[in-house]
Each structure stands twice: as structure tokens, then as C-alpha cells.
Amino acid sequence: MSKILLLIALFSTFLFAELRHVDVSEAVVNSGIKIIDIRTMPEWKETGIVKNAIPLTFFDEQGRYDAEAFMKTLDKYVSKDQEFALICRTGSRTSAVSELLSKQGYKVVNLKGGMKSLIQKGYTPTPYNP
């Protein structure tokens, strides 16, 4: 009986999780999920962005951030009940930001590996055009 309860508890944790960690791939970015690129403008200019991604900086170039302002702007693009993905350069920033957002009730997918991994896998980003 205790094994059944443990399995139910584990299953419900995965079922109702507000955060998923997924290895970035061309299939994922082309799946239609809304992608928020939290890198800085110089990074967007350097590599380009995922096609149709929404560039929305979380950390500035000095590592500062305003989570409340970020979420206020984020709410213009996604709702809390809509799953969306975060991407950064290597996945480090998105790991931290996705944890924060999931605790605020957002349904977040952290794209592990970030743009660096995606480009290494052969993906050609769209040039950033402000």
C-alpha cells in the first residue's frame, strides 16, 4: 500500500509541476512553444535569436535584475496558465529564472544548454532586429 501511495505522490508531482527542464533542440524551438530570450542585447546582436522568440532581458550586463519589472513585462506576452520556454546563452540564467518564475505560478520550460548548445547542434538563429 505504501508503494502505491509513493507512486501516486511522485506521479502527481510530475503531473502538476510548473517547471520542466528540457535539453534545447531544433525540434523544441520549432514546436510552437513561445520562447522568451532572457539574454542581453549585445548577446542577441552577437548570435541572433531563435525565430519568433521574444527578447526580454532579465539580468543586465552587470548582473543586476528587477524580477518584479521583468514579470510585469512578461505578463504582456504570456499568462501564468500558458506554458512557455526560457532561453539564455548556456542555460545557467534560465535555470535560476525558471525556478523563480515557477514559484510565482508560471508554467516554465527551461531550455538546458541555451543558444550555445542550439547553435552547436546546427541551428541557424534569426538576426536580432530591434
C-alpha positions in Angstrom: 0.0 0.0 0.0 2.8 2.4 0.9 4.4 1.8 -2.5 1.2 2.7 -4.3 0.9 6.0 -2.2 4.5 6.8 -3.1 3.9 6.2 -6.8 0.8 8.4 -6.7 2.7 11.2 -4.9 5.6 11.0 -7.4 3.1 11.0 -10.4 1.2 14.0 -9.0 4.4 15.9 -8.6 5.3 15.4 -12.2 1.7 16.0 -13.3 1.3 19.3 -11.6 4.8 20.6 -11.9 5.1 24.2 -13.0 8.7 23.8 -14.2 10.2 21.4 -16.8 13.9 21.2 -17.8 14.3 20.2 -21.4 17.5 19.8 -23.5 17.4 22.5 -26.1 17.0 21.3 -29.7 15.7 22.5 -33.0 12.6 20.3 -32.6 11.8 22.0 -29.3 12.3 25.6 -30.6 10.2 24.7 -33.7 7.4 23.1 -31.7 5.4 26.3 -31.5 6.1 26.9 -27.8 6.5 30.6 -27.0 10.2 31.3 -26.2 11.4 34.2 -24.1 15.1 35.0 -24.6 16.4 36.5 -21.4 19.9 37.4 -22.6 21.2 40.9 -23.1 21.0 43.0 -26.3 24.8 42.5 -27.0 24.2 38.7 -26.9 21.2 39.0 -29.2 23.2 41.1 -31.6 26.2 38.7 -31.5 24.4 35.4 -32.2 20.9 36.3 -33.3 17.8 34.9 -31.6 15.5 31.9 -32.1 13.0 32.6 -34.8 9.9 34.3 -33.2 11.5 34.4 -29.7 10.7 37.4 -27.5 13.8 39.2 -26.4 13.3 40.2 -22.8 16.4 40.8 -20.7 16.3 39.5 -17.1 19.9 40.2 -15.9 21.6 43.4 -17.3 25.2 43.3 -18.3 26.3 44.0 -14.7 24.2 41.0 -13.4 21.6 43.2 -11.9 17.9 42.4 -12.2 14.4 43.6 -11.2 12.3 40.5 -11.0 9.0 42.4 -10.5 9.6 44.6 -13.5 10.5 41.6 -15.6 7.3 39.7 -14.6 5.2 42.8 -15.3 6.6 42.9 -18.8 6.5 39.1 -19.2 2.8 39.2 -18.4 2.3 41.2 -21.7 3.5 38.1 -23.6 2.3 35.1 -21.6 -0.2 34.2 -19.0 0.5 32.1 -15.9 -1.6 29.2 -17.3 0.3 29.2 -20.6 3.5 27.1 -20.8 6.4 28.9 -22.3 10.2 28.4 -22.5 13.2 30.4 -21.4 16.5 30.5 -23.2 19.8 32.2 -22.4 23.4 31.6 -23.6 24.2 28.3 -21.8 21.2 27.6 -19.6 22.6 28.9 -16.3 20.5 32.1 -16.1 17.3 30.3 -17.3 17.8 27.6 -14.6 17.7 30.3 -11.9 15.0 32.4 -13.5 12.7 29.5 -14.3 12.9 28.4 -10.7 11.8 31.9 -9.6 9.0 32.1 -12.1 7.7 28.6 -11.3 7.4 29.7 -7.7 5.3 32.6 -8.8 2.9 30.2 -10.6 4.2 30.4 -14.2 4.4 27.2 -16.3 8.0 27.4 -17.4 10.2 25.2 -19.6 14.0 25.7 -19.0 15.8 25.1 -22.3 19.0 23.5 -21.0 22.2 24.2 -22.9 20.9 27.6 -24.2 21.8 29.2 -27.5 25.3 28.0 -27.4 24.2 24.3 -27.5 21.5 25.0 -30.0 23.9 26.6 -32.4 26.4 23.8 -31.9 23.7 21.4 -32.9 23.4 23.2 -36.2 20.6 25.7 -35.6 20.8 29.0 -37.5 19.4 31.8 -35.4 17.5 34.8 -36.9 19.4 38.0 -36.8 18.3 40.3 -34.0 16.5 43.3 -35.3 15.3 45.7 -32.6 
